[in-house]
Amino acid sequence: MQFMDLDINVGQLSNFKIFITKNIESKDGWTQIKPFIIIKLCSSDGLEGWGEAFSIKYREKGIAQIIERLIEDISKLESLTIRKFRQRMAEISDNHKSLDFCAATSAIEIALWDMSGKIKGLPIYSILSDEPSRPVTYYTTCWSSKNHNDDVIMNRVRELVEYGSKAIKIYPFQNRDFENSINFVTKVINLIGPKVRLMLDLAVPSNFTETKKFMDEISFANPYWIEEPVDGEDISKLVELKIDCTSKIVTGEKQCGINHFNELILRNAADIFNPDISCVGGLVEMLEISKIAKTENILISPHCWNSMSVSAAAMVHVCSIMTNSDMAEIFIEHIAQSKDYCEPAFKNENNKLIPNNSPGLGIKINEESLSDLSDHVFEAMLNE
């Protein structure tokens, strides 16, 4: 896989807009949808590009401020390209990138790819790589901010199966003790049967000994993967768990930059990486991680706890050209919310996600509707 063009000139930035959406209940009442950080960049030639940053609780405005400062910095460049942007971000960070910083750079880089695709008149997947685009498999996530009982969650699982999902992720330790977690996994397995993949997200439990016992006792269920059994930074414990685990170990959603993932590869600490599409540092970073992972037969399944508008569009474009892509992450309740302000950039056809062929991300956003859904809207002119 080779990058097609990091040197498309998008011109000079003239203004930008940052939206932080409201924390609202999903239309179906399943969960509270967290705020999303969505940005729009505009060039002096009137070209627009949309991006999205991963939002972190209580840090949304902080990330927005980082985005604001970075945009002000790169607006001084008269012939802005993605290569120049990445070089400047390396200089600013002194190659020491935090999660917040990488969320900010992810948003800006996605927007620049959107602009680059529009300049070329091509969808992003066509300018990201020379690999042909292919349909994207996906899984649905059964997570909620509410502590639903097992009966409610089982109904949700049924809904996801009826939606067409062939792979479902559940959270055994959410609101359950050890024994009830085992029983919950058993219930779900009995409900979905062998035709639907089951993935378990342990969400970094605090008791490592209990985690090891749990993973041993649920081996009968043969889950496709076990995600975040420990903190992604604790590589030694990941290695220890992977040695005896028959399921795939997944990690990476709260990590950024290629160095961390290179260390995971060197230590043989995981089977699948799931860096977040709007937090890893940018689409180039995601593809570089994919490239080194492929050498060791490691799969990439991008995390996407974001909107199903901008971030999901970027995820589908990237997954469609990664030859070691496993599954994309979908939140069906986020799709319903995103439709209130955005026309989807991809379609679900025969349980596969297919990006449209429109230039750039392929999204159309109604700014007035997005503003109505937002708690915070900031707009600024540049170089005045």
Sequence and secondary structure as in RCSB ss.txt:
>XXXX:A:sequence
MQFMDLDINVGQLSNFKIFITKNIESKDGWTQIKPFIIIKLCSSDGLEGWGEAFSIKYREKGIAQIIERLIEDIS
KLESLTIRKFRQRMAEISDNHKSLDFCAATSAIEIALWDMSGKIKGLPIYSILSDEPSRPVTYYTTCWSSKNHND
DVIMNRVRELVEYGSKAIKIYPFQNRDFENSINFVTKVINLIGPKVRLMLDLAVPSNFTETKKFMDEISFANPYW
IEEPVDGEDISKLVELKIDCTSKIVTGEKQCGINHFNELILRNAADIFNPDISCVGGLVEMLEISKIAKTENILI
SPHCWNSMSVSAAAMVHVCSIMTNSDMAEIFIEHIAQSKDYCEPAFKNENNKLIPNNSPGLGIKINEESLSDLSD
HVFEAMLNE
>XXXX:A:secstr
     S      EEEEEEEEE  EE TTSS EE   EEEEEEETTS EEEEEE   TT HHHHHHHHHHHHHHHT
T SS  HHHHHHHHHHHHTT   HHHHHHHHHHHHHHHHHHHHHHTSBHHHHH SS    B EEEE   SS   H
HHHHHHHHHHHHHT SEEEE TTTT  HHHHHHHHHHHHHHH TTSEEEEE    S HHHHHHHHHHTGGG  SE
EE SS TT HHHHHHHHHH SSEEEE TT  SHHHHHHHHHHT  SEE  BTTTSS HHHHHHHHHHHHTTT EE
  B  S TTHHHHHHHHHHTT TTB  EEE HHHHHHHTTTEE SEEEETTEEEE  SSBT  EE HHHHHHTEE
EEEEEE   
